[in-house]
Amino acid sequence: MPDTAVLDIAYLDAIVERHGRDANNLLQILVEAQERYGYLPPAVVDALAARLAIPRVKIEGVAEFYSFLHLQPHGTYRVLFSDNITDHMLGSGALMKQLCHELWVEPGKLSEDGLVSVNATSCTGMCDQAPAMLVNGLPIANLSAPRVENIAELIRKRVPLADWPAEYFRIENHIRRKDVLLNSAFQPGSALAALLARGGAQTLDEIKLSRLRGRGGAGFSTAAKWEACRAAAGEQHYVVCNADEGEPGTFKDRVLLTSYAEMMIEGMTLCAHIIGARQGFIYLRGEYRYLLDHLQQVLQRCREQNLLGQDILGSAGFDFDITIHLGAGAYICGEESALIESLEGKRGTPRNRPPFPVTHGYLNQPTVVNNVETFAAASLIALNGGAWYADIGTPASSGTKLLSVSGDCESPGIYEYPFGVTVEQVLADCGASHTQAVQISGAAGKCIAPAEFGRRIAFEDIPTAGAFMVFDQRRDMFEVARNFVHFFAHESCGFCTPCRVGTSLLKNMMDKLAHGHGSPYDLTEIEQLDQLLLSMSHCGLGHSACNPVLDTIAKFRPAYDRRLAHREYVPAFNLDRALTQARQMTGRNDAGAHLGEYE
C-alpha cells in the first residue's frame, strides 16, 4: 500500500506535468495515477492537491463520483460482472456467485488477503456476447462455468493477465447486416479532400441537405448545431466526440471505434474546419479503456498521413488535433453537458440549459458534441453529397441507423438499416422467435409489445440511440423493469433531490413487489412518483427512470398482478424483520420477541 515514504513522486510528477499541471485534467490524472497504484491512497491525494493547488476535498469528491475510481484498495485483481439484463438472462448472477465461492470472497468486498474484489457493474457494451466481465479493465466475454472456474484458478495462482489465455480477451464485432456506412470502402483522407475541394460553407450546405440528425437518440439537426457553434463568439471552438455509450444494450460505438475509427475521426476534423476549431476530444467510456491504445495508434497514423495536425492535407491554416479523455464509469456522462463537466475534470453533473454547449461548452467556449455514429455519417455525406444521403431512409429520418441487437435471438450483433425498418423485420433478421417484448433505446427507451411490432425505427415513430433488446416468452417482464430501475438508482448523479431520492424509492417499491409484499397502493405510488420525477428532475435520467415500469405495467400487467400478495396497503418497512439481528444477538426467538404483522 503506497504511503508518503514509498510514493513514487517522480512518476506522479510526470503524470501531472504531462497534463500541464492543469486542474481541468484532474480526471485523467486520477485515472493514470490509479493505474499505477491500484487505487488512490491518501498520499496520492495529498500530493495531487499540492501540485494542482486545489483542495483535497475536491479530489476526493471527483474520485467518489466515478465508479471506476477508488479511494480504498480493491485488490490486485478487480473483477466486475456486467449487471445488464441480457447478462442476467444468460446466467451472470450464478457465475458471479460461483467465482465468489471459488475465491472465498463476498460480492462488493475485498478478499482478506487483498488479492481480489468481485462486484457488479453496469452494462459493459458486450451484450452480443454475454455474459461478460471486466478484469482490471480488460473485457472477457462468453463466460461459462468452466471458464469462471479457470479464471478463479488463475487468480489464486496470481497469474499476470498478460499470461491468461488469449481467447479469453477476444471480442468479436458480430456485424450481421451492413448498409451504406458499414459497407463503405472508406479511404482515409477522402472525406477531407472532398471538404477542401468543396469548401467549408458548401460542405455545411451538404450536411443541411442531407437532413442528418444526431444518432444519440434525441435527433437534433447536425447542421443546425454546427452552424450555431460556427456563429458563436468565443476565443476558441471545440469538437467533442461522445464515445460514452453507457445505455444498457448499446454496443454499436464499440464496433465503430474498433473497425471504423478513421471515418469518425475524419468527421470530427471536417466539423472542426466548418466551425473553426483547432482542438478536439474523444470522450471514451471507462468500460472501453482497452480500446485506448488502438485509438491512439489510429490518431498517430492520421497525423503521419497529414490528416491531423498542422496544415492538414497541405491546406494552410487548417490545424486540428484530437486528444482522448477516458471516462471512469458514470452513465450520466453520456449527457452532453455532464460529459463536458467531466472533460473539465469535475464530477459529471448535468448543467442548467440554456446556455447550450454550442455557445458555452468546454471551458465555456463554443463546442459541438456529437456521437461516434454521427461523425462517421458526416464523413460519408462529405464524400457522397447531401442529396445522396437524404434519399436513404424516410422523409423525416434520412440515412441509416445502427442497431445493437441482443437478448433472445439466434444472431445478436450489429445490424444497419435505412430508417423506417419495422421492428418485425429486425426480429426476423436476427432470428428471434416467440418474442414477448422488445426494449428499444435501452433502459430509458420504450418497451414494445407484439401488437406494436409493425412500428418503424425512425424519429417520427420510435427514435433510438441504438439498443434493441429482445425478450421471449420465458422472460419475466417485471424482472426486466426491475433491473432497469436498479440501474437508474445506481447511476443517478445525486445532484437533484427528486432523482436521487425518487430513483431509490422506485427501487425499494419494485423490491417490495419482488419480495411478495406489494399491494395496488404501490402501483399508484409508482405512477405518482413518475409525475414527480418527470416534472422535477434536473435531467433526462430522472425523467426516464419510471419509463420501464410504466411501460411494463401497461403492457404486461399480469407480471405485476401476480406479485400483489395483498389487496390493501402494506407498509414497505417491516419492523419485526428489522429486529432480526437484535434477536440473534440476544439469543431470543420466542413469541414475545416478535411483533405482529401490522403492529
QUIQUIMO-V401533 format. One record per backbone hydrogen bond with DSSP energy under -0.5 kcal/mol. CO is the residue of the C=O (numbers start at 0). NH is the residue of the N-H. If there is no record, write none. Layout:
CO/NH
CO/NH
This chain:
2/5
2/6
6/8
7/11
8/12
9/13
10/14
11/15
12/16
13/17
14/18
15/20
16/19
18/21
20/22
21/24
22/25
24/28
25/29
26/30
27/31
28/32
29/33
30/34
31/35
32/36
33/37
38/40
40/43
40/44
41/45
42/46
43/47
44/48
45/49
46/50
47/51
48/52
48/53
54/57
54/58
55/59
56/60
57/61
58/62
59/63
60/64
61/64
61/65
65/68
69/39
75/77
76/78
76/116
77/79
77/135
78/118
79/133
80/120
83/87
84/88
85/89
86/91
87/90
90/94
91/95
92/96
93/97
94/98
95/99
96/100
97/101
98/102
99/103
99/104
100/103
105/108
108/117
110/113
113/75
114/75
114/76
115/110
116/78
117/107
118/80
120/82
125/128
126/129
128/141
130/142
131/81
132/139
133/79
133/135
134/137
137/134
139/132
143/147
144/148
145/149
146/150
147/151
148/152
149/153
150/154
151/155
152/156
153/158
154/157
159/162
160/163
164/167
165/168
166/169
167/140
168/170
173/175
173/413
176/415
178/182
180/183
183/185
185/187
186/189
188/192
189/193
190/194
191/195
192/196
193/197
194/198
198/202
199/203
200/204
201/205
202/206
203/207
204/208
205/209
206/210
206/211
207/210
210/397
211/221
211/222
213/216
213/218
219/213
220/224
221/225
222/226
223/227
224/228
225/229
226/230
227/231
228/231
236/277
236/278
237/367
238/280
239/241
239/369
240/242
240/282
241/371
242/284
243/245
246/249
248/467
250/254
251/255
252/256
253/257
254/258
255/259
259/262
259/263
260/264
261/265
262/266
263/267
264/268
265/269
266/270
267/271
268/272
269/273
270/274
271/275
271/276
277/320
278/238
279/322
280/240
280/282
281/283
281/324
282/242
282/284
283/326
284/287
285/288
287/290
288/291
290/294
291/295
292/296
293/297
294/298
295/299
296/300
297/301
298/302
299/303
300/304
301/306
301/307
302/305
305/312
308/319
310/313
311/314
313/315
314/317
316/318
317/311
319/308
320/279
322/281
322/324
324/283
327/67
328/66
329/332
330/333
331/334
334/338
335/339
336/340
337/341
338/342
339/343
340/345
341/344
346/348
355/358
355/359
356/366
360/363
361/364
364/360
365/237
366/368
367/239
369/241
370/374
371/375
372/376
373/377
374/378
375/379
376/380
377/381
378/382
379/383
380/384
384/388
385/389
386/390
388/391
388/398
391/398
396/393
398/418
400/402
400/416
402/404
402/414
403/467
404/412
405/469
406/408
412/404
413/175
413/176
414/402
414/416
416/400
417/420
420/456
421/425
422/426
423/427
424/428
425/429
426/430
426/431
427/430
429/409
429/410
430/409
433/472
435/449
436/470
437/439
437/447
438/468
439/445
441/444
445/439
445/447
447/437
448/451
449/452
451/454
452/423
454/422
455/457
455/461
456/419
457/460
460/462
461/457
465/403
466/440
467/405
468/438
469/407
470/435
470/436
471/474
474/476
475/479
476/480
477/481
478/482
479/483
480/484
481/485
482/486
483/487
484/488
485/489
486/490
487/491
495/499
496/500
496/501
497/501
498/502
499/503
500/504
501/505
502/506
503/507
504/508
505/509
506/510
507/511
508/512
509/513
510/514
511/516
512/515
517/565
518/521
518/522
519/523
520/524
521/525
522/526
523/527
524/528
525/529
526/530
527/531
528/532
529/533
530/534
531/535
532/536
538/542
539/543
540/544
541/544
543/546
543/547
545/549
546/550
547/551
548/552
549/553
550/554
551/555
555/558
555/559
556/559
556/560
557/561
559/562
560/563
562/517
562/564
571/573
572/574
573/577
574/578
575/578
576/579
578/582
579/583
580/584
581/585
582/586
582/587
589/592
590/593
595/598
